Amino acid sequence: MTKKAKRKDMLKEKLEELEEAIRYNEAMLEELYEKQESLFPVFADLVKIISKLYNEMEIDDEDVKNRINRLKDAFNENIMKKYAMSEDDFGIAYT
């Protein structure tokens, strides 16, 4: 084999390794998204429960209010509709 052919084979082999690594990373990323999506309903229920507990205990905590508002902002309308969540699910008593 000539030097040029060896280099070409080496580059082809490296390219195949990179393609395999990319496919693996894509598969892992897809799996992570699936797991994240499957855990979202549980997380949403926890937010609802915590909000209701704070309402019932009449706790006025600015830090919790800010955290709940950040969660609400993080959940776009499509996610909230998918899991039948309303603005009230994030409500906390602040009187």
C-alpha positions, 0 to 999 in steps of 0.5 A: 500500500502506498502512503496515501492509501494508508492515510486514507484507510486511517482517516476512514477508520477514524471517521467510522469511530466518530460516527459510532460515538455520535450514534451512541451519544444520540441514543443515550440522549434519547434515552435520557429524554425518555426517562425525563419525560416519564418522571415529569408526571411524578415531579408535577404531582410533587409540586402540586402536593407541596403547594397544597401543603403550604396552602393548608398550613398557611405558610408564607415563604418568599423563597418557596414562592420564588421557586414555585414561580421558577418551576411554573416558568420552566413548564411551558403551556404544552407541558402543562396541558399534556399533564392537565396542570393549571395555574392553580396547581402552582398556587401557594397562600401568600396572605 
